[in-house]
């Protein structure tokens, strides 16, 4: 056989017209899915038969695309996590948007690898980064990179901080060569991704010193100053202050301007975890809450939260582009820049850990171009106003107790019962939370703040209305009464 008799295959359709017709149906169904989201439950459990379909063995032969899509419509689409629903307020999720979904589709069709290169998608990627700099008041000279989400964006910023403050070439000699152990500082409310960052950076969890917080759950700046002094005396090398623009527990925002001043006085890197609240900088009624973020050396933010991009897209901004590039750049012979052609442009992978990078920018770019950034700012103000509205409803209920100040769009509260033990109060809260999910009413999360268990509503949803929040309070009171009456 000389090879001429081989049948060469492709993944392109045999019948493009049939594929086009099915694609039109998929888009039509997708429009209906988002249009009618309010008519469905936020979440529902999967029947055993549906769950079993996800245990089917690896297929070796082909199926009709229409049959594949039928399986998706029957077994996947009715059982989402629920975060696009107007009454999903659990953890801290974005709620997506139709234009962004189309952007994700078109990005997949175009198929570009955003490791870099001389092509339109790479320019659009950097345009979105430039827009993020403009939103936060960062200088045009700063650099940035789009990442999978906030955890990776934080790791990017903290890696640059480690390398700049190490006192040794960490890339060449490793963390063992650092002359004095580094110390990073954050509030005791800091997100868990920072512990993971310390571990991944080879510094260890103890390198992250958690500083106590004040009555509003913001980092205590006098306590921070004392910790820095203590560590220097003990032979450690203070390296970085991590300010939080919106804690995941309660939405508390550290005094970012105050932290920037401490960092400047102590010659520390100032990083801001803004994955929850950095974009408040574009909200006209609330932007002062994050004043000082523009003074950071690095910031992590999440366009898939308050810019409502479909998952996933985060962004790391670094004030000093040389430090950013110097932390990650590796240029092997097969990725050298050429004077012309597709490689005649900087490689974007030299600003992060991924060589292969998804085309995350298009879904952000299209939605911003369609709506304008001012509308996104108003939606942030709307969510914050809704949180204060919910707080008022809770405060008016004798059976409910708000446990933290409502700073932005997160409301923490508990069922009030002075007789019950804390464990019983937690059990009641959790039972209410689960019944709300199972009855298709709403999805909340729970947490524990300073030893007190609470239910937690995080309103990061452009579809939420005040009537949804009023319904939530009514249903919580109903369930509380039903549970209490069944267990006298």
C-alpha positions in Angstrom: 0.0 0.0 0.0 1.5 3.3 -1.1 -0.7 5.5 1.1 -2.8 6.8 -1.8 -5.6 4.3 -0.9 -6.0 5.6 2.6 -9.3 7.4 3.3 -8.4 10.7 5.1 -11.0 11.8 7.7 -12.1 15.1 9.2 -14.4 16.2 12.0 -16.2 18.6 9.7 -19.9 17.6 9.1 -20.8 15.4 6.2 -23.9 17.5 5.7 -23.3 21.2 6.4 -26.9 22.1 5.7 -28.2 19.7 8.3 -25.6 21.0 10.8 -26.7 24.6 10.0 -30.4 23.7 10.6 -29.6 22.1 14.0 -27.4 25.0 14.9 -30.3 27.4 14.3 -32.4 25.2 16.6 -29.7 25.2 19.3 -29.5 29.0 19.2 -33.3 29.3 19.3 -33.4 27.0 22.3 -30.7 28.9 24.0 -32.6 32.2 23.7 -35.7 30.6 25.2 -33.6 29.1 28.0 -32.4 32.5 29.1 -35.7 34.3 28.3 -37.7 31.9 30.4 -35.2 31.4 33.2 -37.5 33.0 35.8 -40.2 30.4 35.1 -37.9 27.5 36.2 -36.6 26.5 39.5 -33.2 27.8 40.4 -32.0 24.3 41.2 -33.5 20.8 41.3 -32.1 17.4 42.2 -31.4 14.9 39.4 -33.4 11.7 39.1 -31.3 8.6 39.5 -31.9 7.7 35.8 -30.5 11.0 34.7 -27.5 10.7 37.0 -26.8 7.3 35.6 -26.4 8.7 32.1 -23.2 10.4 33.3 -21.7 6.9 34.1 -22.1 5.6 30.5 -18.9 4.1 29.1 -16.6 5.7 26.5 -18.3 5.6 23.1 -16.3 4.1 20.3 -18.6 4.7 17.4 -20.5 7.7 16.1 -23.9 9.0 16.9 -26.1 11.5 15.1 -25.5 15.0 16.3 -29.3 15.5 16.8 -29.2 12.6 19.2 -26.2 14.0 21.1 -28.1 17.3 21.4 -31.2 15.5 22.6 -29.2 14.0 25.4 -28.0 17.5 26.3 -31.5 19.0 26.4 -32.9 16.1 28.5 -30.0 15.4 30.9 -27.9 18.5 31.2 -29.9 21.7 30.6 -32.7 21.1 33.1 -30.2 20.5 36.0 -27.9 23.5 36.2 -26.1 24.8 39.2 -28.6 27.7 38.9 -26.4 30.8 39.1 -28.1 32.4 36.0 -31.4 32.4 37.9 -32.6 35.6 39.5 -33.0 33.9 42.9 -29.6 32.3 43.0 -27.6 34.1 45.7 -25.2 31.4 46.8 -21.4 31.9 47.3 -20.5 34.7 44.8 -21.4 33.8 41.3 -21.9 35.7 38.0 -25.1 35.4 36.2 -23.9 35.4 32.6 -25.6 37.2 29.6 -26.7 36.2 26.2 -24.3 38.4 24.3 -21.4 36.9 26.3 -22.6 33.4 25.5 -22.6 34.3 21.8 -19.1 35.7 22.3 -17.9 32.4 23.8 -19.4 30.5 20.8 -17.7 32.8 18.3 -14.4 32.6 20.1 -14.7 28.8 19.9 -15.5 29.0 16.2 -12.6 31.3 15.4 -10.4 28.9 17.5 -7.5 31.2 18.2 -4.9 30.3 20.8 -4.3 33.3 23.0 -0.7 32.4 23.9 0.0 35.4 21.8 1.0 36.2 18.2 0.1 38.7 15.5 -3.6 38.2 15.0 -6.9 40.0 15.9 -7.8 38.0 18.9 -4.6 38.8 20.7 -5.2 42.5 20.1 -8.7 42.2 21.4 -7.4 40.4 24.5 -5.1 43.3 25.3 -7.9 45.8 24.6 -10.0 44.2 27.3 -7.0 44.3 29.7 -6.6 48.0 28.9 -10.3 48.5 29.6 -9.9 46.9 33.0 -7.0 49.3 33.7 -9.2 52.2 32.8 -12.0 50.9 35.0 -9.8 50.8 38.1 -7.8 53.9 37.4 -4.5 52.1 36.7 -1.9 53.8 34.5 -1.9 52.9 30.8 1.7 51.8 31.3 0.7 48.9 33.6 0.5 45.4 32.3 -2.2 42.7 32.8 -3.3 39.3 31.8 -6.7 37.5 31.5 -6.8 34.3 33.6 -9.3 31.6 34.4 -10.6 33.5 37.4 -9.8 35.3 40.7 -7.7 32.5 42.3 -5.3 32.4 39.3 -5.3 36.2 39.0 -4.4 36.5 42.7 -1.6 33.9 42.2 -0.2 36.0 39.3 0.0 39.1 41.4 1.4 37.4 44.5 4.0 35.6 42.4 5.3 38.9 41.1 5.3 40.2 44.7 7.3 37.3 45.9 9.9 37.6 43.1 10.3 41.4 43.6 10.6 41.2 47.3 12.6 38.0 47.7 16.1 39.6 47.7 17.4 36.8 45.4 16.7 35.5 41.9 13.9 33.1 42.9 13.5 31.9 39.3 17.1 30.7 39.1 17.8 29.6 42.7 14.4 28.8 44.2 12.7 29.8 47.4 15.4 28.0 49.5 17.8 30.8 48.6 15.6 33.6 50.0 17.8 35.0 52.8 15.0 35.8 55.2 11.6 34.1 55.3 9.0 36.3 53.6 5.8 37.4 55.3 2.6 38.4 53.5 -0.3 40.1 55.5 -4.0 39.9 55.1 -7.1 40.1 57.2 -8.5 37.1 59.0 -11.3 37.3 56.5 -9.1 36.7 53.4 -10.2 34.3 50.8 -8.8 30.7 50.9 -7.1 31.1 47.5 -4.3 33.1 49.2 -3.4 30.1 51.4 -3.2 28.0 48.2 -1.1 30.7 46.7 1.4 30.7 49.6 1.6 26.9 49.4 2.0 26.9 45.6 4.7 29.6 45.8 6.7 27.4 48.2 6.4 29.8 51.1 3.9 27.8 53.2 0.7 28.7 55.0 2.6 30.3 57.9 4.0 32.9 55.5 0.5 34.4 55.4 -0.1 36.2 58.6 -3.8 36.8 59.3 -4.4 40.2 61.0 -7.5 40.7 63.2 -10.4 42.7 61.9 -12.4 45.5 63.4 -16.2 45.6 64.2 -16.9 46.0 60.5 -14.7 43.0 59.6 -12.0 45.2 58.0 -8.3 44.6 58.6 -7.1 46.4 61.7 -4.4 48.7 60.5 -2.7 49.4 63.9 -2.5 45.6 64.4 -1.0 45.3 60.9 1.7 47.8 61.7 2.5 45.9 65.0 2.7 42.6 63.1 5.1 44.0 60.6 7.4 45.4 63.4 7.2 42.1 65.3 8.2 40.1 62.2 11.1 42.3 61.3 12.4 42.0 64.9 12.0 38.2 64.7 14.1 38.0 61.5 11.4 37.7 58.9 11.1 39.9 55.8 7.8 41.6 55.4 7.0 41.5 51.7 3.4 42.1 50.8 0.1 43.5 52.1 -3.0 41.9 50.7 -6.0 44.2 50.9 -9.5 42.8 50.3 -12.0 44.8 48.3 -15.0 42.8 49.4 -14.5 39.8 51.7 -16.3 36.6 50.6 -17.9 36.2 54.0 -19.6 39.6 54.4 -18.5 41.9 51.6 -16.3 44.0 54.0 -13.9 46.3 52.2 -10.5 47.1 53.8 -9.3 50.6 54.1 -7.4 50.4 50.8 -6.0 53.9 50.9 -4.8 53.3 54.4 -3.2 50.0 53.4 -1.5 51.7 50.4 0.0 54.2 52.8 1.3 51.5 55.1 2.8 49.6 52.2 4.6 52.7 50.9 6.0 53.6 54.3 7.2 50.0 55.0 8.4 49.4 51.4 6.0 46.4 50.9 4.2 45.3 47.8 0.5 46.2 47.9 -1.8 43.7 46.3 -5.6 44.0 46.2 -7.9 41.0 46.0 -10.7 42.7 44.2 -12.5 39.6 42.8 -15.7 40.6 44.6 -15.6 44.4 44.8 -12.9 45.9 42.6 -15.5 46.7 39.9 -17.4 48.9 42.3 -14.9 51.5 40.9 -17.3 51.9 37.9 -20.4 52.2 40.1 -21.4 55.9 40.4 -23.1 55.7 43.7 -20.6 53.5 45.5 -17.2 53.9 43.8 -15.7 55.7 46.9 -16.0 52.4 48.8 -12.9 51.2 46.9 -11.0 54.4 46.9 -7.3 53.6 47.0 -7.4 50.6 44.7 -5.7 52.6 42.0 -2.6 52.8 44.3 -2.1 49.1 44.3 0.9 47.4 42.8 -1.3 44.5 41.6 -5.0 43.8 41.6 -7.0 40.7 40.9 -10.6 41.1 39.5 -13.3 38.9 38.0 -15.2 40.0 34.9 -17.3 36.8 35.3 -18.8 38.4 38.4 -20.0 42.0 38.1 -19.4 42.2 34.4 -21.6 39.1 34.1 -19.3 37.3 31.6 -19.9 33.6 31.2 -17.4 31.6 33.1 -14.5 31.8 33.1 -12.5 35.0 33.0 -10.4 36.7 35.6 -7.9 39.5 35.3 -4.6 40.3 37.0 -3.2 43.9 36.7 0.4 44.7 37.5 1.6 48.3 37.8 5.2 47.5 36.9 5.3 45.7 33.5 9.0 44.9 33.7 8.4 43.0 37.0 5.4 41.3 35.6 7.2 40.1 32.4 10.4 39.2 34.4 8.4 36.9 36.6 7.1 34.6 33.9 8.8 35.2 30.6 10.6 32.2 29.0 11.4 32.3 25.3 12.5 28.9 23.9 13.8 28.7 20.4 10.4 27.5 19.0 8.6 30.6 20.3 11.0 33.3 19.2 9.4 36.5 17.8 9.8 36.9 14.1 10.1 40.1 12.1 6.9 39.4 10.0 4.0 37.0 10.0 2.0 35.4 12.7 4.8 35.5 15.3 5.6 39.2 14.8 4.0 40.3 18.1 4.7 39.9 21.8 3.8 36.5 23.3 1.0 36.9 25.9 1.9 33.7 27.6 5.0 35.5 28.9 2.8 37.2 31.5 1.4 34.1 33.2 1.7 30.4 33.7 -0.3 29.1 30.7 1.3 28.8 27.3 -2.0 27.8 25.7 -4.6 30.4 26.6 -8.3 30.4 25.8 -9.9 33.4 23.9 -11.7 34.7 27.0 -11.8 38.3 26.0 -14.4 38.2 23.3 -17.4 37.5 25.6 -16.4 40.5 27.7 -15.7 42.8 24.8 -19.0 42.1 23.0 -21.1 42.7 26.1 -19.3 46.0 27.0 -19.5 47.2 23.4 -23.3 46.4 23.4 -24.3 47.9 26.7 -21.5 50.4 27.6 -19.6 50.2 30.9 -21.9 52.8 32.5 -24.8 50.3 32.5 -22.6 47.7 34.3 -21.8 50.4 36.9 -25.5 51.0 37.4 -26.2 47.3 37.8 -23.6 47.2 40.5 -25.3 50.0 42.3 -28.6 48.2 41.8 -27.3 45.0 43.5 -25.9 47.0 46.4 -29.2 48.9 46.8 -31.1 45.5 46.7 -28.8 44.2 49.5 -29.7 47.2 51.7 -33.4 46.6 50.9 -33.1 43.0 51.9 -31.3 44.1 55.1 -34.3 46.3 55.9 -36.7 43.4 55.4 -34.6 41.2 57.7 -34.3 43.9 60.4 -38.1 44.2 60.4 -38.6 40.5 61.2 -38.4 39.7 64.9 -37.6 36.1 64.0 -34.5 37.0 62.0 -31.2 38.7 63.0 -28.7 40.3 60.8 -25.2 39.4 62.0 -22.9 41.7 60.0 -23.0 45.2 58.6 -24.2 45.3 55.0 -21.4 47.1 53.2 -22.0 46.1 49.6 -24.2 43.3 48.2 -23.8 40.5 50.8 -26.3 40.0 53.6 -25.5 37.7 56.5 -28.3 36.8 58.9 -29.6 34.0 61.2 -32.9 32.8 62.6 -33.2 34.5 66.0 -34.0 32.2 68.9 -32.5 33.0 72.3 -33.4 29.7 73.8 -31.7 27.4 71.3 -28.0 26.3 71.6 -25.7 27.5 68.7 -25.7 24.0 67.3 -29.5 24.0 67.1 -29.6 27.4 65.5 -27.1 26.2 62.9 -29.2 23.1 62.2 -32.3 25.3 61.8 -30.5 27.6 59.4 -29.2 24.8 57.3 -32.5 23.0 57.1 -34.1 26.2 55.9 -31.4 26.7 53.3 -31.8 23.2 52.0 -35.6 23.4 51.9 -35.4 26.6 49.9 -33.2 24.8 47.4 -35.3 21.6 47.3 -38.6 23.5 46.9 -37.2 25.5 44.0 -37.6 28.8 45.8 -34.0 30.2 46.1 -30.4 29.2 46.5 -28.5 30.6 49.4 -25.2 29.6 51.1 -24.2 29.6 54.7 -21.0 30.5 56.6 -19.7 31.1 60.1 -18.4 34.5 61.1 -16.7 34.9 64.5 -18.3 31.7 65.8 -21.8 32.6 64.7 -23.5 30.5 62.0 -25.5 32.5 59.4 -27.3 32.3 56.1 -25.7 34.4 53.4 -27.2 36.1 50.4 -24.8 37.4 47.8 -26.7 39.4 45.2 -24.5 39.4 42.1 -27.3 39.0 39.6 -28.6 41.4 37.0 -31.9 39.5 36.9 -32.8 39.9 40.6 -35.7 42.1 41.5 -36.8 43.4 44.9 -39.9 41.2 44.6 -37.5 38.2 44.7 -36.0 39.4 47.9 -39.4 40.0 49.5 -40.4 36.5 48.5 -37.3 35.1 50.1 -38.0 36.7 53.5 -41.6 35.5 53.4 -40.5 31.9 52.6 -37.8 31.9 55.2 -40.3 33.0 57.9 -42.8 30.4 56.7 -40.2 27.6 56.8 -39.0 28.7 60.2 -42.5 28.6 61.6 -43.2 25.2 60.0 -39.9 23.7 61.3 -40.4 25.1 64.8 -44.0 23.9 65.0 -43.0 20.4 64.0 -40.3 20.3 66.7 -41.7 22.0 69.8 
